[in-house]
Amino acid sequence: MSEQLGIGSLHTVLDTLEVGIVILDTHACVLHSNRWLARRSGLTAEMLAGRPFVETFPAAQGSRLEQAIEHAIRDRLPSLLSPALHGALLPLFQTPQDRDRERRMQQMIHVMPLRDADPKAACLIQISDMTANISRERLLRQQTETLRRTTTQDALTGVANRRQFDETLAADFLKAQRNRQPLGLMIIDIDHFSAYNSHYGRDQGDARLTELAGLLKDAVRPGLDLLARYGGEEFALILPELSEAEISHLAETLRLRVATQAIANAASKIAPHLTVSIGCAVMQPDGETDIHTLLSSADVALYQAKHDGRNRAIYFSPDDGSFKRCD
């Protein structure tokens, strides 16, 4: 290569490249480095020439990069070091401001043996700046996650939205049907919430919805249950594998938990504080039943709780059509 192009011409070509280039000899000392590397490292070719690479860049000592250099010189094997796996190995910076903040550029590093070059040259290190690529990938992931949350998450409370509720209920219903297991559903309504909003204002109403969502979330079994905002002031809990006794006890526990928060509600006609009415039901799906039976059962139980005076939890049995106050 040196005979065809000439050392001076070769170095000129390397200095025009928009990647970092370091050429090492058989002792892993620097034979040449280009202008790109000088601008990003603050070390000129003259400062690096003749010095061991890992002495000049102590961050490389004991790293995968040092191993890759060894493999290239000794075994004639190339290596590729991605920023995803190896981070920003070398102290290289896009701008002086980045250097001051110790914000290294993201680096893709190729280490290649040199077979046909100058006999002294044993290894070439090529460093590409991947910062912009990784920033774009990170932004894309953030946008994807934001889109996912927008389509499955209630914007105000952070719990699942109605769409996610419908999809999860359908999936859990089929699973319960297949495994012959019970599936529970609970619908929770804030009593006289319209009056609360009118009296205290929409901002306070939104704050109470968010607060209630957080309180209910504590009752959710991670990876099994789903809490969703079912309507304006209604929440729903999908509760797989719970018995009638278990869901009744949970419903009453949640009702009492809300009541004991003693959140003032001067607009309420039943208590001086915020209360909830809860309807719940459990069924073991079979080939004769469908989701609407379970939804209707919980909804009917909620209607009965309101009819009986609110601030109570009612269980409805889809099997015999009976109501029972939860305890």
RARA-V935669 format. One record per backbone hydrogen bond with DSSP energy under -1.0 kcal/mol. CO is the residue of the C=O (numbers start at 1). NH is the residue of the N-H. If there is no record, write none. Layout:
# RARA-V935669
CO,NH
CO,NH
This chain:
# RARA-V935669
1,5
2,6
6,10
7,11
8,12
9,13
10,14
11,15
13,16
20,127
21,34
22,125
23,31
23,32
24,122
24,123
25,28
28,53
29,25
30,50
32,23
34,38
35,39
36,40
37,41
38,42
40,93
44,48
45,49
48,51
51,30
52,56
53,57
57,60
58,61
60,63
63,67
64,68
65,69
66,70
67,71
68,72
69,73
70,74
71,75
71,77
79,111
81,109
82,86
83,87
87,89
90,92
92,105
95,99
96,100
97,101
98,103
99,102
106,130
108,128
109,81
110,126
111,79
112,124
118,121
122,114
123,24
124,112
125,22
126,110
127,20
128,108
130,134
131,135
132,136
133,137
134,138
135,139
136,140
137,141
138,142
139,143
140,144
141,145
142,146
143,147
144,148
145,149
146,150
147,151
148,152
149,153
152,161
154,158
159,154
160,229
161,165
162,166
163,167
164,168
165,169
166,170
167,171
168,172
169,173
170,174
171,175
172,176
173,177
174,178
175,179
176,181
182,241
183,283
184,239
185,281
186,237
187,279
188,235
189,277
190,193
192,196
193,197
194,198
195,199
196,200
197,201
201,205
202,206
203,207
204,208
205,209
206,210
207,211
208,212
209,213
210,214
211,215
212,216
213,217
216,219
217,220
221,224
221,225
226,238
227,160
228,236
233,190
234,230
234,231
235,188
236,228
237,186
238,226
239,184
243,247
244,248
245,249
246,250
247,251
248,252
249,253
250,254
251,255
252,256
253,257
254,258
255,259
256,260
258,261
259,262
263,274
265,268
272,265
275,191
277,189
278,314
279,187
280,316
281,185
283,183
286,289
291,295
292,296
293,297
294,298
295,299
296,300
297,301
298,302
299,303
300,304
301,305
302,306
303,307
304,308
305,310
306,309
312,278
313,326
314,280
315,324
317,321
322,317
324,315
